[in-house]
Amino acid sequence: MQTKGLNVLSTFDGMSGGQQTLKELGIEVENYYASEVDKYAMAVTKHNFPNTKFLGDVTQVKGEVLTSLPKIDLLLGGSPCQGFSIAGKHLNF
């Protein structure tokens, strides 16, 4: 079966910077699955990329959810950024 693009799984997705990069590079995406918990980051993603499929908190994603996904072509893993932000009181610095 021929697909029109990549199947992407992004953990700690944030505001979908990875998805924006793929778009700017002209890389077609068939399905973009995102794991994110911040409601503001998810709102930005939903606005910019309404076809994003959210999986919820990465620590709560069960094996049966992952096995129900199509073959993943690209796995993105952002670093949790709270410790670098004002909200996280810059504790990672």
Sequence and secondary structure as in RCSB ss.txt:
>XXXX:A:sequence
MQTKGLNVLSTFDGMSGGQQTLKELGIEVENYYASEVDKYAMAVTKHNFPNTKFLGDVTQVKGEVLTSLPKIDLL
LGGSPCQGFSIAGKHLNF
>XXXX:A:secstr
   SSEEEEEES TTTHHHHHHHHHT  EEEEEEE   HHHHHHHHHH TT EE   GGG  HHHHHTS   SEE
EE    GGGSTTTTTTT 
